[in-house]
Amino acid sequence: MEIRESGRSTDFISPSFGFGCLLDCSYCYMKRHTGSNDLSIASNTDSILTAINTHAAWLGPKKPNQTDENYWTYDIACNEDFALHSKHHQWGYIFDYFKNHSNIKASFATKIIPINLLDYDPQKKIRIRFSLMPQKLSSLLEPNTPEILDRIKAINAFVDAGYEVHINFSPIIVYNGWLEDYKYLFEMVSDYVDYKDEVLSECIFLTHNKNKHLANIDRPGEELLWNPSIQESKVSQYGGANIRYKRHNKSQYINQFKEVHNKVIPWNTIRYIF
């Protein structure tokens, strides 16, 4: 029942309603802990919501920050793709809790297009973050996920349905030609997203895990994820052995990414980038 502070994507991370993923993305940090298709679903939904309710009761009025101006935000799916697994969850019951609470809202990221959620009106109290990357990377690293263009087109539908929709540019991967590919991605976003005054984004550069790398040795595209010539070792706060872009390199990559992004879609406010 631990509720952790976040401060980036959301204010807090809720206890997990699910753990694992039925997708098999090459970069997935969850696969450090689970098998390729392992998924556990919590059976104590009410206990989790009670823990969130107790936690929220002590927060007081929301202090506006980049996570949200009006509500304290909770990531309800840090350890899974909640939308993908929604049929295993009491998702309407969970959404109702956040929609009807006066002081908080829920958030989760997804790589799929959860059409079944479109019949629900969350009244902007549920934030869905569609994960995007260049299609050539997605085809290689995110097998059996919807086309990137289809995810972009879904943004309007979910805004129309009453969701708050953000873009999750993650993981951002550096390779020869990456800026040109991201420019094309941004152009698609510009062409198809109608709600340019509402859709914000978060940008997260790749961190890759050593154990996941060893499991990926024979997978296509692993050379894009594990590239020690431009990366350095990092021990995560939970003790994992990871690799990330070297600090000097990364500051340059961030500036280059923002420059292209702001030229093509200046309306898409970047909430945070790291």
RALIN-V305952 format. One record per backbone hydrogen bond with DSSP energy under -1.0 kcal/mol. CO is the residue of the C=O (numbers start at 1). NH is the residue of the N-H. E is the energy in kcal/mol with one decimal. If there is no record, write none. Layout:
[[CO,NH,E] [CO,NH,E]]
//
This chain:
[[4,13,-2.8] [10,7,-2.8] [11,6,-2.9] [12,75,-2.7] [13,4,-1.6] [17,42,-2.8] [19,40,-2.5] [25,28,-1.4] [29,32,-1.4] [30,33,-2.0] [30,34,-1.3] [35,38,-1.1] [38,21,-1.3] [40,19,-2.7] [44,48,-2.0] [45,49,-2.4] [46,50,-2.3] [47,51,-2.1] [48,52,-2.2] [49,53,-2.5] [50,54,-2.6] [51,55,-2.3] [52,56,-3.0] [53,57,-1.6] [55,58,-1.2] [56,59,-1.5] [68,65,-1.8] [72,105,-2.1] [73,12,-2.2] [74,107,-1.9] [75,14,-2.2] [77,80,-1.0] [79,20,-2.7] [81,85,-1.9] [83,86,-1.2] [85,88,-2.4] [86,89,-1.6] [89,91,-1.4] [90,94,-2.4] [91,95,-3.0] [92,96,-2.5] [93,97,-1.5] [94,98,-1.6] [95,99,-2.9] [96,100,-2.3] [103,72,-2.6] [105,74,-2.1] [106,127,-2.8] [107,76,-2.2] [108,129,-2.5] [110,131,-2.6] [113,115,-2.0] [114,117,-2.2] [115,118,-1.8] [117,120,-1.4] [122,125,-1.6] [125,106,-2.0] [126,164,-2.3] [127,108,-1.9] [128,166,-2.1] [129,110,-2.4] [130,168,-2.9] [134,138,-2.3] [135,139,-3.0] [137,141,-3.3] [138,142,-2.5] [141,26,-2.3] [147,151,-1.8] [148,152,-2.4] [149,153,-2.5] [150,154,-1.5] [152,155,-1.2] [154,158,-2.1] [155,159,-2.1] [156,160,-2.7] [157,161,-1.4] [158,163,-2.5] [159,162,-1.5] [162,124,-3.3] [164,128,-2.5] [166,130,-2.1] [167,202,-2.0] [168,132,-2.1] [168,170,-1.5] [169,204,-2.4] [172,206,-2.4] [175,178,-2.2] [177,181,-1.9] [178,182,-2.4] [179,183,-2.1] [180,184,-1.9] [181,185,-1.9] [182,186,-2.9] [183,187,-2.1] [184,188,-1.9] [185,189,-2.2] [186,190,-2.6] [187,191,-2.3] [188,192,-2.0] [189,193,-2.2] [194,196,-1.9] [195,198,-1.7] [195,199,-1.8] [200,167,-2.7] [201,271,-3.5] [202,169,-2.3] [203,274,-1.8] [204,172,-2.4] [208,243,-2.7] [209,213,-2.5] [210,214,-2.3] [211,215,-1.7] [212,216,-1.3] [216,219,-3.4] [219,222,-1.5] [221,224,-1.7] [222,226,-2.6] [227,230,-2.3] [230,246,-2.2] [232,244,-2.7] [234,242,-3.0] [236,239,-2.1] [240,236,-2.6] [241,210,-2.9] [242,234,-2.5] [243,208,-2.8] [244,232,-3.5] [246,250,-3.5] [247,251,-2.1] [248,252,-1.3] [249,253,-2.6] [250,254,-2.9] [251,255,-1.8] [252,256,-2.5] [253,257,-2.9] [254,258,-2.6] [255,259,-2.1] [256,260,-2.0] [257,261,-2.8] [258,262,-2.9] [259,263,-1.2] [260,264,-1.9] [261,265,-3.1] [265,268,-1.8] [267,269,-1.4] [269,201,-2.2] [272,203,-2.1]]
//
